Amino acid sequence: MSIVTAFFGADGRAATAHASLLLAYALALTGRPTTLIRVVGEFDGMARFRTGLPRALEIVEYRADEPD
């Protein structure tokens, strides 16, 4: 299983977040079970991903400002 972490919403992180999403998508297309952990800040919205994602891809969203 592959785990890819992406930090969204902060300045300067858009390119790395996009790269993380592409990597997770590519790994899932090859049939490898992949989890993308999307970390967002207090003022960032939750993601709206299209419905045609590969079955091997799981996307988990985590708000960095919420207590555990």
Residue pairs with C-beta under 8 A, 6 or more apart in sequence:
1 32
1 33
1 34
1 35
2 24
2 27
2 32
2 33
2 34
2 35
3 34
3 35
3 37
4 20
4 23
4 24
4 27
4 34
4 35
4 36
4 37
5 20
5 36
5 37
5 39
6 16
6 17
6 20
6 21
6 24
6 36
6 37
6 38
6 39
7 13
7 16
7 17
7 39
8 17
8 38
8 39
8 40
8 44
8 47
9 40
9 41
9 43
9 44
10 41
20 36
21 36
24 34
24 35
24 36
24 57
24 59
25 53
25 54
25 57
27 34
27 56
27 57
28 34
28 53
28 54
28 55
28 56
28 57
29 54
29 56
31 56
32 56
33 56
33 58
34 56
34 57
34 58
35 57
35 58
35 59
35 60
36 57
36 58
36 59
36 60
37 60
37 62
38 47
38 59
38 60
38 61
38 62
39 62
39 63
39 64
40 46
40 61
40 62
40 63
40 64
41 63
41 64
41 65
42 63
42 64
42 65
46 61
47 59
47 61
49 59
53 59
